[in-house]
């Protein structure tokens, strides 16, 4: 489980960086708060299916890379 959480954290940050956005820009694009992005990238919470789909569309990266379950 710790390994999976680490992969999710790394993937979420990598997807954002690959999309060329900082955390504030990413939050605005996804319609969430900066605090939410920070929590996702630190592994304290995870995006829902709709948010994952939006991340995938914005970054052109498949959902199964973004979120390793």
KEZA-59664 format. One record per residue: residue number from 1; x, y, z of N, C-alpha, C in turn. Coordinates in steps of 0.2 Angstrom, whole numbers. Layout:
% KEZA-59664
(node NUM (X Y Z) (X Y Z) (X Y Z))
...
This chain:
% KEZA-59664
(node 1 (4 -6 0) (0 0 0) (4 6 0))
(node 2 (10 6 4) (14 12 4) (17 13 -3))
(node 3 (19 8 -6) (22 8 -13) (17 11 -18))
(node 4 (10 9 -17) (5 12 -22) (4 19 -21))
(node 5 (4 21 -14) (3 28 -13) (9 32 -15))
(node 6 (15 30 -15) (20 34 -18) (20 34 -25))
(node 7 (18 29 -29) (17 29 -36) (12 34 -38))
(node 8 (6 35 -34) (1 39 -35) (4 46 -35))
(node 9 (7 48 -29) (10 54 -28) (14 57 -34))
(node 10 (19 52 -36) (24 54 -41) (20 55 -47))
(node 11 (15 50 -49) (12 51 -55) (8 57 -56))
(node 12 (4 59 -50) (0 65 -50) (5 72 -51))
(node 13 (10 72 -48) (15 78 -49) (18 78 -56))
(node 14 (20 72 -58) (23 71 -65) (18 73 -70))
(node 15 (12 71 -70) (6 73 -75) (6 81 -75))
(node 16 (5 84 -69) (5 91 -69) (11 94 -72))
(node 17 (17 92 -70) (23 95 -73) (23 94 -81))
(node 18 (21 88 -83) (21 87 -90) (16 91 -94))
(node 19 (11 93 -90) (6 97 -93) (8 105 -94))
(node 20 (14 106 -90) (17 113 -91) (14 118 -86))
(node 21 (11 115 -80) (7 119 -76) (10 119 -69))
(node 22 (10 124 -65) (12 124 -58) (5 122 -54))
(node 23 (6 121 -48) (0 119 -44) (-6 123 -44))
(node 24 (-5 130 -44) (-10 134 -44) (-14 134 -51))
(node 25 (-10 134 -56) (-13 133 -63) (-17 127 -64))
(node 26 (-14 121 -61) (-17 115 -62) (-24 115 -58))
(node 27 (-24 118 -52) (-30 118 -48) (-35 122 -51))
(node 28 (-34 127 -54) (-39 131 -58) (-41 127 -64))
(node 29 (-37 124 -68) (-39 120 -73) (-44 114 -71))
(node 30 (-43 111 -65) (-47 106 -63) (-53 108 -59))
(node 31 (-53 114 -57) (-59 117 -53) (-58 115 -46))
(node 32 (-52 115 -43) (-52 113 -36) (-47 118 -33))
(node 33 (-46 118 -27) (-42 122 -23) (-35 120 -24))
(node 34 (-30 125 -22) (-23 123 -22) (-22 118 -17))
(node 35 (-25 119 -11) (-25 114 -5) (-26 107 -7))
(node 36 (-31 106 -12) (-33 100 -14) (-27 97 -18))
(node 37 (-24 101 -23) (-18 98 -27) (-13 96 -22))
(node 38 (-11 100 -17) (-6 99 -12) (-8 92 -9))
(node 39 (-14 91 -7) (-16 85 -3) (-15 79 -8))
(node 40 (-17 80 -14) (-16 74 -19) (-9 72 -20))
(node 41 (-5 77 -21) (2 76 -23) (6 74 -16))
(node 42 (3 75 -10) (7 72 -4) (4 66 -2))
(node 43 (-1 63 -6) (-4 57 -4) (-9 57 2))
(node 44 (-11 63 4) (-16 63 9) (-23 62 7))
(node 45 (-25 63 0) (-31 62 -3) (-30 60 -10))
(node 46 (-35 58 -14) (-35 56 -21) (-40 59 -25))
(node 47 (-39 61 -31) (-44 63 -35) (-49 58 -37))
(node 48 (-55 60 -38) (-61 56 -40) (-60 54 -48))
(node 49 (-65 50 -50) (-64 47 -57) (-65 53 -62))
(node 50 (-70 58 -60) (-71 64 -65) (-64 68 -65))
(node 51 (-61 69 -60) (-55 73 -60) (-49 69 -63))
(node 52 (-49 63 -62) (-44 59 -66) (-45 59 -73))
(node 53 (-51 59 -76) (-53 59 -83) (-50 66 -85))
(node 54 (-52 72 -82) (-50 78 -84) (-42 79 -84))
(node 55 (-39 76 -79) (-31 76 -79) (-29 73 -85))
(node 56 (-32 67 -87) (-30 63 -93) (-31 67 -99))
(node 57 (-36 71 -100) (-38 75 -106) (-33 81 -106))
(node 58 (-32 84 -101) (-28 90 -101) (-20 88 -102))
(node 59 (-18 83 -100) (-11 81 -101) (-10 76 -106))
(node 60 (-15 73 -109) (-14 68 -115) (-11 62 -112))
(node 61 (-12 60 -106) (-8 55 -103) (-14 50 -100))
(node 62 (-14 43 -102) (-19 39 -100) (-20 38 -93))
(node 63 (-26 37 -91) (-28 37 -84) (-24 31 -80))
(node 64 (-23 26 -83) (-20 20 -80) (-12 22 -78))
(node 65 (-9 27 -81) (-3 30 -79) (-4 34 -73))
(node 66 (-9 38 -74) (-10 44 -68) (-11 40 -62))
(node 67 (-16 35 -62) (-17 32 -55) (-16 25 -56))
(node 68 (-11 23 -52) (-9 16 -52) (-13 12 -46))
(node 69 (-18 8 -47) (-22 5 -42) (-19 -2 -40))
